[in-house]
């Protein structure tokens, strides 16, 4: 049997691996419909790193916490799409999730 580090590396699940990046990109993609939209600048400012998803506008933090209708959009997205994100990431990494 291969060591755990080698198995994780083969599946892209190592730290900052391709599986982690795919997970972050998928999460960011699904968050788009939850983000307040006026002219699209906030939605289009998505910045994805393997271990982080953020929106880079001067007002992103304020919108995230204070917008009346669409505040805390990442939490809402995760609550609504957690299974979808996990399943698509598992499929990307060559794993099966039941």
Rosetta blueprint (number, residue, H / E / L):
1 X L
2 X L
3 X L
4 X H
5 X H
6 X H
7 X H
8 X H
9 X H
10 X H
11 X H
12 X L
13 X L
14 X L
15 X L
16 X L
17 X L
18 X H
19 X H
20 X H
21 X H
22 X H
23 X H
24 X H
25 X H
26 X H
27 X H
28 X H
29 X H
30 X H
31 X H
32 X H
33 X H
34 X H
35 X L
36 X L
37 X L
38 X L
39 X L
40 X L
41 X H
42 X H
43 X H
44 X H
45 X L
46 X E
47 X E
48 X E
49 X E
50 X L
51 X L
52 X E
53 X E
54 X E
55 X E
56 X L
57 X L
58 X L
59 X L
60 X H
61 X H
62 X H
63 X H
64 X H
65 X H
66 X H
67 X L
68 X L
69 X L
70 X L
71 X L
72 X L
73 X H
74 X H
75 X H
76 X H
77 X H
78 X H
79 X H
80 X H
81 X H
82 X H
83 X H
84 X H
85 X H
86 X H
87 X H
88 X H
89 X H
90 X H
91 X H
92 X H
93 X L
94 X L
95 X L
96 X L
97 X L
98 X L
